[in-house]
Amino acid sequence: MSCVVRSVKIRGPAAAVLRVLAVAAAYWAGGRIGLLQQVVVEGAVVTPLWPPTGIALACLLWMGARVWPGIALGALLTIATIDTVGPATLGILAGNTLAPLAAYLMLRRVGFHPGLDRLRDGLALVFLGALGGMLVSATFGACTLVLSGSLPLGEFWPVWSAWWAGDAMGVLVITPLLLVLRRAHLPRDIRAWWWTEAAALALVSVAVTLLATRVSVSLLFLVFPMLIWAALRFQLAGSVPCAVLISVLAISAATEGTGPFTDRSMLEVMVVLQALNGCAALTGLLLASIVTEQIAVRRRIEDACAALAEVVEQLAPGDAAHLWTPLDDGQRAGDRGRPGRQGPGRPDRAPG
């Protein structure tokens, strides 16, 4: 019996250590990916999209604040790959650790659902998780560079803006992707046309985004119909990967200086790029949340009508059958895989 108790006591701390190490490894890996597309703004190295912030916030939403040491360790390892570790590292390390933690606490305060199945969840992630929480990392980082003498005071705001935008884009793009992937599953009774439409959406999105980001004429607005299509037909499972695709291809074009990013200063490139990435992420996330919420409301109404029909049937047998025909389990499962599918007796149209 004592052996069993001892093994349980060991298993708890060991699991906690493994969680911290896993978060640190994920943060470091995300940092290595983000540094592949780094740019220099006023002498400071920044990235248009910083994946570790999105990874850190997703880990906090999954496992709670207890994994914050993993974020700190991952941030330290990532900083060490960029520059030598010194006293100035502590300020940047503190900002990179506190920013996702502050975002997590604010989201928990407002009752955030990681499923992003309500409009309020999408708005909370945008304004509290991304735009609000990442003010911490940008402020700590830019102030640390100024205090250490690495950044002139007159160049504070350009660096601060680029830092904040990159961290915010990491939350807007990466956090929804990880939250969706964790809950992803194929609907039952899926039909062949679903795969056909999904493949068509992927191919068209790649082609349109390449066209919009590679031709010299400004056609960046062409990506938004793809996001609307993905959100209406596939909700978050379609709009979030579509936004990631747009962001990756746009960042690639921006760092290469091609298409609409030609003959622009680095600051102008960052403004155009972050405006595109931000609008794409906002459009896909919020529209998909609205559609998902409406589908859930419709199903609750159907369940309520079915329950009401049963009550009427009990009160007046034989009179309620023609008023309401509830969906069976197979139809409900198919409806989850076909956002435009409505219940019996109602026209087939997309929600919204």
C-alpha positions as CSV (number, residue, x, y, z in Angstrom):
1,M,0.0,0.0,0.0
2,S,2.9,2.4,0.8
3,C,4.4,1.7,-2.6
4,V,1.2,2.7,-4.3
5,V,0.9,5.9,-2.3
6,R,4.5,6.7,-3.1
7,S,4.1,6.1,-6.8
8,V,1.0,8.4,-6.9
9,K,3.0,11.2,-5.1
10,I,5.8,10.9,-7.6
11,R,3.5,10.8,-10.5
12,G,1.9,14.2,-9.7
13,P,5.1,16.2,-9.6
14,A,6.5,14.3,-12.6
15,A,3.4,15.1,-14.7
16,A,3.7,18.8,-13.7
17,V,7.4,18.9,-14.8
18,L,6.5,17.1,-18.1
19,R,3.8,19.7,-18.8
20,V,6.2,22.6,-18.1
21,L,8.9,21.0,-20.4
22,A,6.3,20.4,-23.1
23,V,5.1,24.0,-23.0
24,A,8.7,25.2,-23.1
25,A,9.5,23.0,-26.1
26,A,6.4,24.1,-28.0
27,Y,7.3,27.8,-27.2
28,W,10.9,27.3,-28.4
29,A,9.8,25.5,-31.6
30,G,7.3,28.3,-32.3
31,G,10.0,30.9,-31.8
32,R,12.3,29.1,-34.3
33,I,9.5,29.1,-36.9
34,G,8.7,32.8,-36.2
35,L,12.4,33.8,-36.6
36,L,12.4,32.4,-40.2
37,Q,10.6,35.5,-41.3
38,Q,12.2,38.1,-39.0
39,V,12.6,41.7,-40.1
40,V,14.6,44.6,-38.7
41,V,12.7,47.8,-37.7
42,E,14.9,50.7,-36.5
43,G,17.7,48.3,-35.6
44,A,15.4,45.9,-33.6
45,V,14.7,42.4,-34.7
46,V,10.9,41.8,-34.8
47,T,8.6,39.3,-36.6
48,P,5.4,40.1,-38.5
49,L,3.8,37.1,-36.7
50,W,5.2,35.7,-33.4
51,P,3.7,32.2,-33.0
52,P,4.9,31.7,-29.4
53,T,2.4,34.1,-28.0
54,G,-0.4,32.2,-29.6
55,I,1.1,28.9,-28.4
56,A,1.5,30.2,-24.8
57,L,-2.0,31.5,-24.6
58,A,-3.5,28.2,-25.9
59,C,-1.4,26.2,-23.4
60,L,-2.7,28.4,-20.6
61,L,-6.3,27.9,-21.7
62,W,-5.8,24.2,-21.8
63,M,-3.8,23.6,-18.6
64,G,-4.2,26.7,-16.5
65,A,-1.7,29.2,-15.1
66,R,0.4,26.4,-13.5
67,V,2.3,26.0,-16.7
68,W,3.7,29.6,-16.7
69,P,7.2,28.4,-15.9
70,G,7.2,26.6,-19.2
71,I,6.5,29.8,-21.0
72,A,9.3,31.6,-19.1
73,L,11.7,28.7,-19.9
74,G,10.7,28.7,-23.6
75,A,11.1,32.4,-23.8
76,L,14.5,32.3,-22.3
77,L,15.7,29.6,-24.7
78,T,14.2,31.6,-27.7
79,I,16.0,34.8,-26.6
80,A,19.2,32.9,-26.2
81,T,19.0,31.9,-29.9
82,I,18.8,35.5,-31.0
83,D,21.4,37.2,-28.7
84,T,23.5,36.7,-25.7
85,V,21.7,36.4,-22.4
86,G,22.4,39.4,-20.2
87,P,20.7,41.7,-17.6
88,A,18.5,43.2,-20.4
89,T,17.1,39.8,-21.1
90,L,15.2,39.8,-17.8
91,G,12.9,42.7,-19.0
92,I,12.1,41.0,-22.3
93,L,11.7,37.6,-20.5
94,A,9.3,39.2,-18.0
95,G,7.2,40.8,-20.8
96,N,7.0,37.6,-22.9
97,T,5.9,35.6,-19.8
98,L,3.4,38.1,-18.3
99,A,1.7,39.0,-21.6
100,P,0.0,35.6,-22.3
101,L,-0.6,35.2,-18.6
102,A,-2.4,38.6,-18.4
103,A,-4.4,37.7,-21.5
104,Y,-5.4,34.3,-20.0
105,L,-6.5,36.0,-16.7
106,M,-8.6,38.5,-18.6
107,L,-10.2,35.8,-20.7
108,R,-11.0,33.7,-17.7
109,R,-12.5,36.8,-16.0
110,V,-15.1,37.3,-18.8
111,G,-16.0,33.5,-19.0
112,F,-14.2,32.7,-22.2
113,H,-15.1,29.4,-23.9
114,P,-12.1,27.8,-25.7
115,G,-14.6,26.3,-28.2
116,L,-15.1,29.8,-29.6
117,D,-18.8,28.9,-30.1
118,R,-20.1,32.4,-29.2
119,L,-19.6,35.8,-30.7
120,R,-18.5,37.1,-27.3
121,D,-15.7,34.5,-27.2
122,G,-14.4,35.8,-30.5
123,L,-14.5,39.4,-29.4
124,A,-12.8,38.5,-26.1
125,L,-10.0,36.7,-27.8
126,V,-9.5,39.7,-30.2
127,F,-9.7,42.6,-27.8
128,L,-8.5,41.1,-24.5
129,G,-6.3,38.2,-25.6
130,A,-4.6,39.8,-28.6
131,L,-4.9,43.6,-28.6
132,G,-5.0,44.1,-24.9
133,G,-2.7,41.3,-23.5
134,M,0.1,41.9,-25.9
135,L,0.5,45.5,-24.8
136,V,2.5,44.0,-21.9
137,S,5.2,42.2,-24.0
138,A,5.6,45.2,-26.4
139,T,6.0,47.7,-23.6
140,F,8.4,45.6,-21.6
141,G,10.4,44.7,-24.6
142,A,10.7,48.2,-26.1
143,C,11.4,49.8,-22.7
144,T,14.1,47.3,-22.0
145,L,15.8,48.1,-25.3
146,V,15.7,51.8,-24.5
147,L,17.0,51.4,-21.0
148,S,19.8,49.1,-22.0
149,G,20.9,51.6,-24.7
150,S,20.2,49.3,-27.6
151,L,17.4,51.5,-28.9
152,P,17.3,55.3,-29.2
153,L,14.4,56.9,-27.4
154,G,13.2,58.6,-30.7
155,E,12.8,55.1,-32.3
156,F,10.7,53.7,-29.4
157,W,7.2,53.9,-31.0
158,P,8.1,52.3,-34.4
159,V,9.7,49.3,-32.5
160,W,6.9,49.2,-29.9
161,S,4.2,49.1,-32.7
162,A,6.0,46.4,-34.7
163,W,6.5,44.3,-31.5
164,W,2.9,44.7,-30.4
165,A,1.5,43.9,-33.8
166,G,3.6,40.7,-34.2
167,D,2.6,39.4,-30.8
168,A,-1.0,40.3,-31.3
169,M,-1.0,38.5,-34.7
170,G,0.4,35.4,-33.0
171,V,-2.7,35.3,-30.8
172,L,-5.2,36.1,-33.5
173,V,-3.8,33.5,-35.9
174,I,-2.2,30.7,-33.9
175,T,-4.4,30.5,-30.8
176,P,-7.7,29.9,-32.7
177,L,-5.9,27.3,-34.9
178,L,-4.7,25.3,-31.9
179,L,-8.1,25.6,-30.1
180,V,-9.8,24.3,-33.3
181,L,-7.3,21.5,-33.9
182,R,-7.8,20.2,-30.3
183,R,-11.6,19.9,-30.9
184,A,-11.5,18.9,-34.5
185,H,-13.4,15.8,-35.6
186,L,-15.1,14.6,-38.8
187,P,-18.9,14.7,-38.7
188,R,-20.7,11.3,-39.0
189,D,-22.4,10.4,-42.3
190,I,-20.2,12.8,-44.2
191,R,-20.9,12.9,-47.9
192,A,-18.6,13.1,-50.9
193,W,-19.6,16.6,-51.8
194,W,-18.3,17.8,-48.4
195,W,-14.8,16.7,-49.3
196,T,-15.1,18.2,-52.8
197,E,-16.1,21.6,-51.4
198,A,-13.3,21.5,-48.8
199,A,-10.7,20.7,-51.5
200,A,-12.1,23.4,-53.8
201,L,-11.9,25.9,-50.9
202,A,-8.3,25.0,-50.2
203,L,-7.2,25.2,-53.8
204,V,-9.0,28.4,-54.6
205,S,-7.7,30.0,-51.4
206,V,-4.1,29.2,-52.3
207,A,-4.5,30.4,-55.9
208,V,-6.3,33.7,-54.9
209,T,-3.9,34.5,-52.1
210,L,-0.9,33.9,-54.3
211,L,-2.4,36.2,-56.9
212,A,-3.3,38.9,-54.4
213,T,0.2,38.9,-52.8
214,R,2.4,38.4,-55.9
215,V,1.1,40.8,-58.5
216,S,2.1,44.4,-58.4
217,V,-1.5,45.6,-58.5
218,S,-3.1,45.9,-55.1
219,L,-5.6,43.0,-55.0
220,L,-5.3,42.1,-51.3
221,F,-9.1,42.5,-50.9
222,L,-9.6,39.3,-53.0
223,V,-8.8,37.1,-50.0
224,F,-12.0,38.1,-48.1
225,P,-14.5,36.2,-50.2
226,M,-12.5,33.0,-49.4
227,L,-12.8,33.8,-45.7
228,I,-16.5,34.3,-45.9
229,W,-17.0,31.1,-47.9
230,A,-14.9,29.2,-45.3
231,A,-16.8,30.7,-42.3
232,L,-20.3,30.1,-43.7
233,R,-19.8,26.6,-44.9
234,F,-17.2,25.1,-42.4
235,Q,-17.3,27.6,-39.5
236,L,-14.0,27.7,-37.5
237,A,-12.7,24.5,-39.0
238,G,-12.6,26.3,-42.3
239,S,-12.0,30.0,-41.6
240,V,-9.1,29.6,-39.1
241,P,-6.9,27.5,-41.4
242,C,-7.8,29.8,-44.3
243,A,-6.7,32.8,-42.2
244,V,-3.4,31.0,-41.4
245,L,-2.8,30.3,-45.1
246,I,-3.4,34.0,-46.0
247,S,-1.1,35.2,-43.2
248,V,1.7,32.8,-44.1
249,L,1.6,33.7,-47.9
250,A,1.3,37.4,-47.2
251,I,4.3,37.4,-44.8
252,S,6.4,35.5,-47.3
253,A,5.6,38.1,-50.0
254,A,6.2,41.0,-47.6
255,T,9.6,39.7,-46.5
256,E,10.6,39.1,-50.1
257,G,9.4,42.6,-51.1
258,T,7.2,41.3,-54.0
259,G,3.7,42.2,-55.2
260,P,2.0,45.1,-53.4
261,F,4.9,45.3,-50.9
262,T,7.4,46.4,-53.6
263,D,9.3,49.7,-53.3
264,R,8.0,50.4,-49.7
265,S,9.9,51.1,-46.6
266,M,10.0,48.4,-43.9
267,L,7.6,50.4,-41.7
268,E,5.1,50.7,-44.6
269,V,5.4,47.0,-45.4
270,M,4.6,46.2,-41.7
271,V,1.6,48.5,-41.7
272,V,0.1,47.0,-44.9
273,L,0.9,43.4,-43.8
274,Q,-0.5,43.7,-40.3
275,A,-3.6,45.5,-41.6
276,L,-4.2,42.5,-44.0
277,N,-3.4,39.8,-41.4
278,G,-5.5,41.5,-38.7
279,C,-8.6,42.1,-40.9
280,A,-8.3,38.5,-42.3
281,A,-8.1,37.0,-38.8
282,L,-10.9,39.2,-37.5
283,T,-13.2,38.4,-40.4
284,G,-12.7,34.7,-40.3
285,L,-12.9,34.4,-36.5
286,L,-15.9,36.6,-35.8
287,L,-18.0,35.5,-38.7
288,A,-17.4,31.8,-37.9
289,S,-18.3,32.5,-34.3
290,I,-21.5,34.2,-35.3
291,V,-22.5,31.3,-37.6
292,T,-21.6,28.7,-35.0
293,E,-23.7,30.5,-32.4
294,Q,-26.7,30.7,-34.7
295,I,-26.5,27.0,-35.5
296,A,-26.4,26.2,-31.8
297,V,-29.4,28.5,-31.2
298,R,-31.3,26.8,-34.1
299,R,-30.7,23.4,-32.6
300,R,-31.9,24.5,-29.2
301,I,-35.1,25.8,-30.8
302,E,-35.5,22.5,-32.7
303,D,-35.1,20.6,-29.4
304,A,-37.6,22.9,-27.6
305,C,-40.1,22.4,-30.4
306,A,-39.7,18.7,-30.3
307,A,-40.3,18.7,-26.6
308,L,-43.3,20.9,-27.0
309,A,-44.7,18.6,-29.7
310,E,-44.3,15.6,-27.3
311,V,-46.3,17.5,-24.6
312,V,-49.0,18.4,-27.1
313,E,-49.1,14.7,-28.2
314,Q,-49.6,13.6,-24.6
315,L,-52.4,16.2,-24.1
316,A,-54.1,15.6,-27.4
317,P,-52.9,12.3,-29.0
318,G,-52.7,12.3,-32.8
319,D,-53.0,16.1,-33.2
320,A,-49.3,17.1,-32.9
321,A,-47.7,14.8,-35.4
322,H,-48.3,17.1,-38.3
323,L,-47.0,20.2,-36.4
324,W,-43.4,19.2,-35.8
325,T,-41.2,16.3,-36.9
326,P,-38.0,16.2,-34.8
327,L,-34.7,15.4,-36.4
328,D,-33.3,11.9,-35.7
329,D,-29.7,11.4,-34.6
330,G,-28.5,10.7,-38.1
331,Q,-30.0,13.9,-39.4
332,R,-28.4,15.9,-36.5
333,A,-25.0,14.4,-37.2
334,G,-25.3,15.1,-40.9
335,D,-26.4,18.7,-40.1
336,R,-23.2,19.2,-38.1
337,G,-21.2,18.4,-41.2
338,R,-23.4,20.5,-43.5
339,P,-23.9,24.0,-42.2
340,G,-26.4,24.9,-44.8
341,R,-28.7,21.9,-44.0
342,Q,-32.0,22.8,-42.3
343,G,-34.6,20.8,-40.5
344,P,-37.6,19.1,-42.2
345,G,-40.2,21.4,-43.6
346,R,-37.9,24.5,-43.8
347,P,-36.0,25.9,-46.8
348,D,-32.4,24.9,-47.3
349,R,-30.3,28.1,-46.7
350,A,-27.1,29.1,-45.1
351,P,-27.4,30.4,-41.5
352,G,-27.3,34.1,-41.0
